Amino acid sequence: MKKLLFNPTQVVTVNTNGKNFKRGKELAEVDCVFDSSIVIEDDIIKDITPTNSISKKSFNEVIDLTDKIVLPGLVECHTHTAFSGSRANEFRQKLAGVGYEEIANAGGGILKTVSSVRSASFEELVKTVKPRVEFFISQGVTTLEIKSGYGLDFENERKLLQVINFLDEIFPIDIIATFLGAHTFPPEFEENKKGYVDLIINEMLPHISNQKLALFCDGFCELTAFTAEEIELIFNAATVNGLKLKLHTEQFNTIGGLDAALNHNAVSVDHLEVINDNDIIKISNTDTVAALLPGVSFFLNHTYAPARKLIENNVIVALATDYNPGSSHISSLPLVMSLAALKMKMTIEETISAVTINAAKALCRQNSIGSIEIGKKADFAIFNTNEYSDIVYEIGKNLNCITIKNGNVIYK
C-alpha cells in the first residue's frame, strides 16, 4: 500500500547519511526539508520528494499535513513506567528538605513501590500502566523502553517483564523490555547482599534469557544500591545469557560504575549528573550512549548532567524522561527537551537529535528508526506548528497532533 504525507511545512529529517547516530557537534544538524512530501510504501519510507511533482492520485491514502511539521517518531529510551502505588507523600518530604538517599535509607523510595508491585496482580498492573503508554503515544512516541526493577524477586520481576511484553503485544508501538533486577536490594536480602546477587545471576538472568523476556539488563551503581564489583558480576552473567547492557551510574556518587559499564561495552550509561572531566573523555572514545535525564534533576533539585561538556567532547548524547514514581514523576518528553535546553544549555536541534536518532541508538534500533531516511521504518510524530522550535519553546504543551507507526496513524 502506498501512502503520502502531503505538504508539511517542514520535514525535520535528522538525517545521518546512513551513519545512524550523531556524535558531538553532529547533534546540532537536523537537516530540515521544505516543500516536500513523504512517500510511504507498506511500512517503509520510500521517498522524500518535491510536493509540486506529486500526483495524489497515485496513492492509496493521502494524509494532508498542511501547516504542520514532521519529525521522526520520538524514541523514549529510559522509563520505569511499570509500577503501581503512589509516592506523593515522599514528594511532600522532599519539599520539606529530606533527601532522596535519606528517604531510601529509611525504607522508602524504591522499596515502597516494590511493596505495591508485589501486591498487585498481572491484570491490575496492565490496567494501571496502559494509560501511561497511551500518554506517551499522544506525544509522538513510537518506541518506548520500560524497565522492571520494582519486583526484586524472581516471581515479581518476571511478572513485571510479562506485563511489559504483553503491553508490547497490545499496543501498536514498539515497547522494549529491560530487566532491572539490580535496582536495589530487597528487604529480605538486606543482610545477605551476596545472596541476592547470586539469585540474579543463577536464577533470574537464565530464565529471562530463556523466555526472551528482556533485551537489556540494567543496574543501579550507587552507594544506596550496587557496588561496581557487584555490577561487574551481574554484567558478566547477563552477557553470557545474551542480554545487552545498560547502567544507571554517576547520579549522586562516583564509585566505579562508569568503568564497569565501559569495560562491558554497555549500550548506554544513564544519569551522569556527577560525572567528572576525566570520565567524559573515557566515554568520548566509545560508542556508548550517554542518556541524560534532566527531569530527575528538576524533580529532586539536584545537579544537572554536564551536557555541553559531553557534546563538546564528541559524546553520543540522548535524552529521556526517566519516568518513575519517586525521582522523576514526569512523563512529558517535550518538557524534558525544554529542561535540557534551559538547564543543560542544549540547543533545540540537539534536543531533537537526542530524542530521536540517539535515543534509538540507546535501544539498538538506530538502523531502522530515529531519522527520516529512505529505507527506514515509517514512524513519525506530526506537530501542529510551522516551526519546530515551538516543540521546545511551548513549555509544558504537547503540540503533537498525529502519531504514525509503521505507516499507520495510531493517534490523532
WOJO-V722031 format. One record per residue. N is the residue number from 1. SS is DSSP state (2 for helix, 1 for strand, 0 for the rest). OMEGA is omega in whole degrees, -180 to 180 (* if undefined). NEAR is the number of other ideal C-beta (glycine too) atoms within 8 Angstrom. Layout:
BEGIN
N_SS_OMEGA_NEAR, N_SS_OMEGA_NEAR
END
This chain:
BEGIN
1_0_179_7, 2_1_179_11, 3_1_-178_14, 4_1_169_14, 5_1_-164_13, 6_1_164_13, 7_0_173_7, 8_0_177_15, 9_0_179_9, 10_1_167_12, 11_1_-180_13, 12_1_-168_14, 13_0_-170_13, 14_0_-176_16, 15_0_178_10, 16_0_-176_12, 17_0_176_4, 18_0_-180_5, 19_0_173_6, 20_0_164_11, 21_0_-180_13, 22_0_-177_13, 23_0_174_8, 24_2_-175_11, 25_2_179_7, 26_2_180_9, 27_2_-177_16, 28_2_-177_9, 29_0_-178_10, 30_0_169_12, 31_0_177_8, 32_1_176_9, 33_1_-178_9, 34_1_176_7, 35_0_-179_6, 36_1_177_11, 37_1_-175_13, 38_1_178_15, 39_1_178_13, 40_1_174_14, 41_1_-170_8, 42_0_-178_6, 43_0_-173_8, 44_1_173_11, 45_1_-176_14, 46_1_-176_8, 47_1_168_7, 48_1_-167_12, 49_1_179_9, 50_1_-177_8, 51_2_-176_10, 52_2_180_5, 53_2_-171_5, 54_0_169_11, 55_0_-177_4, 56_2_-179_8, 57_2_-177_4, 58_2_-171_6, 59_0_177_10, 60_0_-179_5, 61_1_177_8, 62_1_178_8, 63_1_-176_11, 64_1_-179_6, 65_0_177_13, 66_0_-180_8, 67_0_176_6, 68_0_177_14, 69_1_-177_14, 70_1_170_15, 71_1_168_17, 72_1_173_16, 73_0_-178_17, 74_1_-178_15, 75_1_179_17, 76_1_-166_15, 77_0_179_13, 78_0_175_13, 79_0_173_14, 80_0_-170_13, 81_0_-177_12, 82_0_176_12, 83_0_174_13, 84_0_-180_9, 85_0_-178_10, 86_0_173_5, 87_0_-180_13, 88_2_180_6, 89_2_176_7, 90_2_175_12, 91_2_176_9, 92_2_178_8, 93_2_180_10, 94_2_179_13, 95_2_179_6, 96_0_174_6, 97_0_178_5, 98_0_-175_7, 99_0_180_7, 100_2_-178_12, 101_2_178_9, 102_2_177_8, 103_2_180_14, 104_2_-179_12, 105_2_179_7, 106_0_177_6, 107_0_176_6, 108_0_178_10, 109_0_-176_12, 110_2_-175_11, 111_2_176_12, 112_2_178_13, 113_2_177_15, 114_2_179_13, 115_2_179_9, 116_2_-179_12, 117_2_-179_16, 118_2_-179_9, 119_2_-178_5, 120_0_177_9, 121_0_175_5, 122_2_-177_9, 123_2_179_6, 124_2_179_9, 125_2_178_15, 126_2_180_11, 127_2_-179_7, 128_2_-171_11, 129_2_-176_14, 130_2_-180_9, 131_2_178_7, 132_2_177_11, 133_2_179_14, 134_2_179_8, 135_2_176_9, 136_2_179_14, 137_2_-179_14, 138_2_179_10, 139_0_-176_14, 140_0_178_15, 141_1_179_15, 142_1_175_16, 143_1_-171_18, 144_1_173_13, 145_1_176_14, 146_1_-180_14, 147_1_165_14, 148_0_175_15, 149_0_177_13, 150_0_175_15, 151_0_174_15, 152_0_163_13, 153_0_-173_10, 154_2_-173_9, 155_2_-174_7, 156_2_171_13, 157_2_177_16, 158_2_180_14, 159_2_180_12, 160_2_180_15, 161_2_176_14, 162_2_176_10, 163_2_-179_13, 164_2_179_13, 165_2_176_11, 166_2_177_10, 167_2_176_14, 168_2_180_11, 169_2_-172_6, 170_2_179_5, 171_0_-179_9, 172_0_178_6, 173_0_174_13, 174_1_177_9, 175_1_-172_14, 176_1_-176_13, 177_1_175_15, 178_1_177_14, 179_1_-179_18, 180_1_176_13, 181_1_178_12, 182_1_179_14, 183_0_171_12, 184_0_180_12, 185_0_178_10, 186_0_-175_11, 187_2_-178_7, 188_2_178_5, 189_2_-176_11, 190_0_-180_8, 191_0_-178_4, 192_0_-175_7, 193_2_177_10, 194_2_179_6, 195_2_179_8, 196_2_176_12, 197_2_178_13, 198_2_178_8, 199_2_178_12, 200_2_-174_13, 201_2_-170_11, 202_2_-177_7, 203_2_-175_9, 204_2_-175_13, 205_2_178_17, 206_2_-180_9, 207_2_-180_11, 208_2_178_15, 209_2_-178_10, 210_2_-178_6, 211_0_180_7, 212_0_-177_5, 213_0_-178_11, 214_0_174_12, 215_0_-174_9, 216_1_166_14, 217_1_-178_16, 218_1_176_15, 219_1_180_15, 220_1_-179_13, 221_1_-173_16, 222_0_-178_13, 223_0_-180_7, 224_0_-176_7, 225_0_-172_12, 226_1_175_14, 227_0_176_8, 228_2_180_12, 229_2_177_7, 230_2_177_11, 231_2_178_16, 232_2_180_11, 233_2_-179_10, 234_2_180_16, 235_2_175_15, 236_2_-179_9, 237_2_179_11, 238_2_179_12, 239_2_178_10, 240_2_-178_6, 241_0_171_10, 242_0_178_5, 243_0_173_14, 244_1_-167_8, 245_1_171_15, 246_1_177_16, 247_1_165_17, 248_1_-177_13, 249_1_180_15, 250_0_178_13, 251_0_180_11, 252_0_-176_9, 253_0_176_8, 254_0_-175_10, 255_0_176_9, 256_0_-178_10, 257_2_-178_16, 258_2_179_16, 259_2_178_9, 260_2_-180_15, 261_2_-178_17, 262_2_177_13, 263_2_-179_7, 264_0_179_11, 265_0_179_8, 266_0_178_12, 267_0_178_13, 268_1_167_14, 269_1_-167_18, 270_1_-176_15, 271_1_176_13, 272_0_-179_15, 273_0_-176_13, 274_0_179_10, 275_0_-180_13, 276_0_-174_7, 277_2_180_6, 278_2_180_6, 279_2_174_11, 280_2_178_14, 281_2_179_9, 282_2_-179_11, 283_2_-175_16, 284_2_-179_11, 285_0_-177_5, 286_0_172_8, 287_0_177_5, 288_0_-180_13, 289_1_172_15, 290_1_-179_14, 291_1_-175_15, 292_1_-170_17, 293_0_-175_16, 294_2_177_14, 295_2_178_14, 296_2_-179_14, 297_2_178_15, 298_2_-175_11, 299_2_-177_10, 300_2_-173_10, 301_0_-174_6, 302_0_178_9, 303_0_175_6, 304_0_177_10, 305_0_-176_15, 306_0_-175_10, 307_2_-177_14, 308_2_179_9, 309_2_179_9, 310_2_-180_17, 311_2_-179_14, 312_2_176_7, 313_0_169_11, 314_0_179_8, 315_0_175_12, 316_1_-173_12, 317_1_173_15, 318_1_176_16, 319_1_176_15, 320_0_-177_18, 321_0_-168_14, 322_0_-177_14, 323_0_-180_12, 324_0_-174_10, 325_0_-171_9, 326_0_-172_13, 327_0_176_8, 328_0_-180_14, 329_0_-176_10, 330_0_180_12, 331_0_179_11, 332_0_178_10, 333_2_175_16, 334_2_177_14, 335_2_177_11, 336_2_176_16, 337_2_179_16, 338_2_178_12, 339_2_180_13, 340_2_179_16, 341_2_-174_13, 342_2_-171_6, 343_2_-179_10, 344_0_174_14, 345_0_173_6, 346_0_175_14, 347_0_179_8, 348_2_180_13, 349_2_179_10, 350_2_179_14, 351_2_179_14, 352_2_177_15, 353_2_-175_16, 354_2_179_16, 355_0_178_16, 356_0_-172_16, 357_2_-178_15, 358_2_173_17, 359_2_176_19, 360_2_178_17, 361_2_178_16, 362_0_178_16, 363_0_180_13, 364_0_179_8, 365_0_-171_13, 366_0_-179_11, 367_0_-177_5, 368_0_-178_6, 369_0_172_14, 370_0_176_15, 371_0_179_14, 372_0_180_15, 373_0_-177_10, 374_0_-179_7, 375_0_178_5, 376_0_178_14, 377_1_-178_10, 378_0_177_13, 379_0_-175_12, 380_1_168_16, 381_1_-177_16, 382_1_-175_17, 383_1_-176_15, 384_0_179_8, 385_0_176_11, 386_0_-173_7, 387_0_-174_7, 388_0_177_14, 389_0_-179_7, 390_2_-179_10, 391_2_-179_14, 392_2_-177_12, 393_2_-179_8, 394_0_-171_10, 395_0_178_7, 396_0_180_6, 397_0_173_6, 398_0_-178_7, 399_0_179_11, 400_1_-179_14, 401_1_178_8, 402_1_172_13, 403_1_-178_18, 404_1_179_16, 405_1_-180_12, 406_0_177_8, 407_0_-178_11, 408_1_176_8, 409_1_-180_8, 410_1_177_9, 411_1_177_8, 412_0_*_5
END
